[in-house]
Amino acid sequence: MQKGFAEQERQSQREMVTGESHYFQGRRYLLDVKEGGRLSCVRLVGPSTLELCVPPGADREQRDAVLQRWYRRELRKLLPPMLAKWEPRVGKRVAEVRIKRMKTRWRSCNAEAAARIWLNLELIKKPVACLEYVLVHEMVHLHERHHDERFLERMETLMPTWRVHRDELNRAPLAHEEWMY
């Protein structure tokens, strides 16, 4: 029996092989695995290829670890300019932004714990505007704890298009490899 597209996609996500799809900043890239050398790396090649360089014999977990480290570094690079842009506008300084993989949420915020914001690593796979919305959303929570009228007014004033980005995230899976079709 022939595998359907969804089953092939799930299988390839488990294997980390050339030709499977991966997402970065809202775009789909085809993975090109290059074995050789001792150093691991990830780089964008052209408009549609994500090259994963790994040592010979690297298994799926090792390949995934290289890719996850790269995603984390890329997400970290985006945060300082966003914080510099939004902290003066929101009127709150973020003490710390941490990144982790979350199964059910895009973000969380602990205003009581020195203005710490947690972001889901999966956000690096979504459009940058969605990441920016999530960051602003959490920064507004440093003023307003609940999604009440004051919270909504602040969001509307700061980012009039926030609902578009929220809706885009709500339509998207947290992680493509976890979805059952």
N, C-alpha and C positions, 0 to 999 in steps of 0.2 A: 504494500500500500504506500502511495506517495505521501510525503509530509506536506501539510499545508504551509503557507507563508508564515503564519503566526508561530507554528511549531518550529520551523526552521530558524526564525528570529530568536525564539527562546533558547534553542540549542546553541546557536552561534554566540549568544550572550554568555553562555556558560563556558564556551571554549576559548574566547578571545582570539579569533583567527582572522586572517585577511579576508576582507569582503563584507564583514558584518558592519552594522550601523552603530554609530555612537554620536551623541549630541554635545555641542559646545556652543554656548551663547546663542541658543535658539536655532542653530543650524545643524543639519544632519551631515555627518562625515562618514566616509567609508574607511574602515580601519585597514592599514597596511602594516603587517607585522614583519619586521626585519630582525632576523637572528644573526648575531655575530658580535664580536668585540666583548669587552667586559663591562662597559658602561651602559646603563639604561637611560632612555630618553623618550620624550614625546614631542612631536612638533607638527605644526600644520604645514602641509605641502599642497600648494595650489588652493583653489577654492573649495575642494571637496574631499580632500584626503587627510586623515589623521594618521601619522606614521608613529608606530610604537617600536622602538629599538630595545631589544632584550638580549641577554646572553643566550648562547645556544642551550637548548633544553629547558628553558624557563617554562614552568607549568602555568596553568590558568590563574592560580592564586598570585604567583609572582608577577605575571603580566598585569593583573588587575591592580596590584599594589602600586606598580609603576604609574599606571593611569590615574589612580586615585590621588597619589602624591602630586601629580601634575595638575589635576583639577583643583586641588587645594591651593597650590601655589598661584594658579591663575585667578582664583577667587580672591585670594589675599591681595593680589596686585590691584584689583578693581576697587577695593574698599577705601584706601586713603583719599583718593580724589572725591569719592562720593561723600565721605564724611566731611571733608573740607567744604564741599558745596552745601550740604544740608545742615550741619550743626548750627551755623549762624541763622539760617532760615527758620529752623525748628526752635532754636533758642535753648537747646540742651546739648551738653557735651557727653559723648559716649565714652565711657571709661575703657571699655574693652568689647571687642567683637570676637567671638569664638565660633569655630566651624565644626560641625559634626554631622554624621549621617543620621537622619531621623526618618522613621518609617511612616509617621502619620502627620507631620507638621512641616511647614516651610520655615518656621522660625519660632523663637520664644524670647521673652524679655523678662528680666528681673530688675525692676527699677529700684527695689530695696537693696539689691546686692551691687551697689556702686555703679548703676547704669550699665549693666552687662547685657549684651545682646548675643543670642545664639542664632546662627544661620545654618540651614540645611545645605550640605555640600552639593546636593542635587540642583541647587539654584544656578550653578555654573553652566548647567545644560540648557537653561531657559534664556530667553532674550534678556539683555542687560537691563532694559526698562523694567522688567519684572523684578529683577534683583533690587533695583533702585526703589521700586514701590515697597517691597518687603522691608527694606532698611528704613525708609521714611515711616512706614506704618509702626514699626517697633520704636522708632525715635519719638513718635507722637505719644506712644504709651508711656514714655518717661514723664509726660505732662498729664495725660488722661489714662487712668488704669483700664477703664471699661469702654466698650464700643457704644458710648452714649452719644447724645446730640453734640456735646462739646467736641468729642473725638472726631465725629463726622465733619463738623464745621472746620476743624483744623486741617483735616485731610483734604477737604474740598478747596480750602484756601491755598494750601501748600502745593498740592498736586491735583489739579482739576481732572486729570485723566486716570486717577487711581483706580476707579471701578473697572476700566478697560483692562488694566493689568491684573487686577484681582480675578476678573472673570477668566482671563487667559490661563492663569495659574490653576483656577478651579477646574477648568476643562482638561488640564494636562495631568498625567500621572506623576506621582512623586518620583518614581524611578521606572523607566520603561521595562527593565528586566523583571520587575515584580508583577506586572500586569498579566492576568490570564484573559485571553481573548475568547 
